[in-house]
Amino acid sequence: MTDLSALTAPAHSAAASEFLSRAPHGHLIGGSWQAAGETFDTLDPATGKVLAAVARGDAATVDRAVAAARNALETGAWPAMTPMDRAKLLWAIADKLEAHIDELAELETLDQGKPLYVGRWAEIPGAINQFRFFGGLANQIEGKSIPTSVNYQPPGKEVFAYTVKEPVGVVAAIVPWNSPLVLTAMKLAPALAAGCTVVLKPAEDTSLTAIRLLELMIEAGLPAGTVNLVTGFGRDCGAALAAHPGVDKIAFTGSTATGRAIIDAAKGNFKRLTLELGGKSPVVILPDADLAMAIPGAANAIYFNGGQVCVAGSRLYVHDSVFDQVVAGIAAVAQGMVLGHGLDQGTQMGPLVSQHHAAKVAQYIADGRKAGASVIAGGETAGPNASFITPTVLTDVTPDMAVVREEIFGPVVVAQRYSDLDEVVRAGNDSEYGLAASIWTESLSYAHRLAKRLRAGTVWINTHSMYDASLPIGGMKQSGWGRDSGVGALDNYLETKTVCAVI
């Protein structure tokens, strides 16, 4: 195992140091940065050291932010902008992000822990692409005329009917801590393209890139009050935002348990909801799979970002004929991974987001051992902040174990044998979740037949966690409602109005 006992943070860049030195960071309401008032510390999860102080919002803060968003929706520069103006703004935001990509990637690593390359080459570019993709759709929001069969209009008159698409209103965007910037962009970009205004609430563990994003959006020309930022804890401002009568829609990514709480909170004024929730995604390796591709692919499916990915391939189903070879291969990948601070160039896996979360993951592993699971690799806690979990492979598991049924959200894969396709379909679908799955095979026929039978919002073939702004992402069953990304995501932020006239 990598020796992490003396882990320290590498020196920060001048840009990141300058941003951190401006703490405490306040809320953004109505286009103005507010004095921070009460604050909380955000930490480097690898070391436990304080990075910056961030404003701690409450229900009163949320009231002010929602009022500012409502005012911006109804008056001023934002509703006066043409669709092409909104498109240009989204493209300008993308350009700003691209110009600051190194700084944003570093801040994301410092705050969340992930290896720098993950932010720099995958997630920050993904956020940029969200703004460019939805910028390209902002002037393509169309209604349609409808030929009706109404036959009781006055003599000599005709019926003219048509639909228009209008913004749903004030959106509450509540974002998790695992991939903060790209998940924020997946909500802000379509909401702004549709003409909505937003109150953004980032996770308390990872607020820094949201703050920097809003600074850059203002530089790009964002009208005052169009996006408002409230930082703080879920139990304080998150709950108040979810229940607020001035919010028309909630866009949330996070746990299924929190999703249920948001559904309850939204009942008061029947808020529209888009919920991307938990997952326990199956990875199915068929006997004819190219193992040189499938073994590292399955390992990456669970160990990418320390397994802190909604679609992480945490349930591995391998055909009897290749089970031992695959498990040995993934264990070798796990044992060979370099753990360290995310800013260290050689780091392949950083810490989990917090000591608290690492303790939860460690408890799952301990409970799995107690229930009879065998730890083939990993399963250890490490680091000066006890925030690292070594990449773990569990075998000898049964379908009733918590490690098989519950979302662990860490670098823990449970490997299980199967002998035929019907068996693996039943096992793969035996979950309350239905977010994603992957299939590894050289057979085109088996790949598509199996993809059809798996109950998942996304099925990858010979890959896992492949994203693009054009590809819808979301789940079935208790993995959520609606889809982010893709052309259809615009509909999450639009209402259809029918106009019917006698002329």
Secondary structure, 3 states (H helix, E strand, C coil): CCCCCCCCCCCCCHHHHHHHHCCCECCEECCEECCCCCEEEEECCCCCCEEEEEECCCHHHHHHHHHHHHHHHHCCHHHHCCHHHHHHHHHHHHHHHHHCHHHHHHHHHHHHCCCHHHHHHHHHHHHHHHHHHHHCCCCCCCCCEECCCCCCCCCCCCEEEEEEEEECCEEEEECCCCCHHHHHHHHHHHHHHHCCEEEEECCCCCCHHHHHHHHHHHHCCCCCCCEEECCCCHHHHHHHHHHCCCCCEEEEECCHHHHHHHHHHHHHHCCEEEEECCCCCEEEECCCCCHHHHHHHHHHHHHHHHHCCCCCCCEEEEEHHHHHHHHHHHHHHHHHCCECCCCCCCCCECCCCCHHHHHHHHHHHHHHHHHCCEEEECCCEECCCCCEECCEEEECCCCCCHHHHCCCCCCEEEEEEECCHHHHHHHHHCCCEECEEEEECCCHHHHHHHHHHCCCCEEEECCCCCCCCCCCECCEECCEECCECCHHHHHHHEEEEEEEEEC
